[in-house]
Amino acid sequence: MAEDREILREIWEGRLPVCFTLATEEVSTPIAPDPFYLMVPRLTYFPLVTDKVRRHFVRCVVPEKHDNEMWLEFEKCPLKWHYPIGLLYDLLVTNSELPWQLTVHFDKYPDNKLLKCPSKDVVESHLMHSLKEADALKHKNHIMALMQERDHKQLWLGLLHDRFDQFWSANRKLMEHSAEDGFRYIPFRLYAPQFTSKPFMQYLVKSIENEKRLTLEDLLQRANLNFESKGPFQVVIHGIDLPLETPLQWISEHLSYPDNFLHLCIRYSSP
Amino acid sequence: MGNITWEEFVVGVRHVLAVSDSIGDGWHVRGSLEEHGGGYLAKRMDYPVAIGEPSERTAEDATIDHDSVTEPYENDPCSIDPDSSFRPVYGEFHVLYSLAHAVPTLYLRAWRRDGSCLEAQELWRGLTAAERRPSSDESERLRSLTQQEHPFLGEPWYHLHPCRTADLMDQIAGNDVDRVDAKRYFIRWMSTVAPLVGCPVSHHYASFR
């Protein structure tokens, strides 16, 4: 069970200022709408926090598009709603500009690139699938399977309504492990677009191996990639540059996203 | 034996490749089987269903207006309309190894000739009509099918979620007291799961040498 509650709280409170602007080609009113500013939690997903954004802009697009699914774009890149907001920022923004400038669209949904998200139920189902996958790695799916429907709802509603205590009342069960063993495998996804065409890398890494507590450095080594070859790099999560000697078990318990995965981005300082 | 290791998965994949080579039904490998979790089994084919093609409308309208596309099925869910505006669709099936659940997992996608992708509802309606199954089966299958990012391609694909596959494979094994080997496991899984989404599996795969 995680003990550093203050750290969990700090991570939960992480926010990003975002400036939303309607795509100019979609403005149907004589005057373009004002941009819309919002502080959004890093840990959540865009469809859970953009109802107000939708309401602000929808009146400025042609009526035929009013019921269309809204989607967001950053520098010509459609944003995957099923990635947590903090991950998208860490992955895509290289110059740390704030507020984060995003373009809002109601037209031409890029359904060859983005999953459909007609309702928040889809986000809930995505979260539950990810939690099951993470639990399968950590505990052979025993905890999610034994949890009551009520606990599943606490996880979802805690995230949806931004309630730390509600979320963690259930999530602490998913973080349990025996003191000597740690998690069976660490649920993580490593984002290194400089090295692979895959959206992310995933492989099996234990928490403890031959009585040695594995660190972030061990995890990187097992990718079999020469990360140094492209210059000095950082491993970033929640905007934090993680020291390579940090034990994986600790990172997993304290820095995982609500889906219980560590979403780790390899980042090179711009030349 | 509800789960298999990556190495067992590879044994199953190689069996499918060997049989597929002799009967020519098109299964092949993408990526690398040498690397742990580094490759998958793939097949592209004409889908055995007929789905309305938005021939009269522009491609842009087609992505919004689903009602008219599916209308003919509402009259009689068991008929395949011979109307010439209906065209076959193409399907692609990928069998990946799920590291987390330690089971094979199926991804699929179907598209029309104009390149637009089919949505789950359309796909199921077409399959249901082709198979003449009662609609309760359709709703049952819809529940387990979700759109997910393809782990190799990063694109949205439909996916039969693997979290219950291990239970399913235990049930299929039933009273089979002998340890089921990797080839048999793989073929049992494929012949159970793939036909559900319209991908036939030849009986040739069930002969082991």
Contacts between the chains, C-beta under 8 A, distances in Angstrom:
chain1	res1	chain2	res2	distance
A	68	B	64	7.7
A	80	B	149	7.1
A	82	B	149	6.8
A	108	B	60	7.6
A	109	B	63	7.3
A	111	B	63	7.0
A	111	B	117	6.4
A	111	B	156	6.8
A	112	B	117	6.9
A	112	B	155	6.3
A	112	B	156	7.4
A	113	B	155	6.7
A	113	B	156	7.4
A	114	B	156	6.6
A	115	B	147	4.8
A	115	B	148	7.1
A	115	B	149	6.7
A	115	B	156	4.7
A	116	B	119	7.6
A	116	B	147	6.0
A	116	B	156	7.3
A	125	B	146	6.4
A	126	B	146	7.8
A	129	B	146	6.9
A	129	B	148	7.7
A	129	B	161	6.1
A	129	B	163	7.3
A	132	B	163	4.9
A	133	B	98	8.0
A	133	B	100	4.4
A	133	B	101	7.2
A	133	B	163	7.6
A	134	B	100	7.5
A	136	B	100	4.2
A	136	B	101	5.1
A	136	B	102	7.9
A	136	B	163	7.2
A	137	B	99	7.6
A	137	B	100	4.9
A	141	B	101	7.4
A	141	B	163	6.8
A	187	B	100	7.6
A	197	B	154	7.8
A	198	B	151	6.7
A	198	B	152	5.6
A	198	B	154	6.9
A	199	B	149	6.1
A	199	B	151	7.1
A	199	B	154	3.7
A	200	B	151	7.8
A	202	B	37	7.5
A	202	B	99	6.1
A	202	B	151	7.2
A	203	B	36	6.5
A	203	B	37	6.3
A	203	B	99	7.0
A	204	B	36	7.6
A	204	B	99	6.0
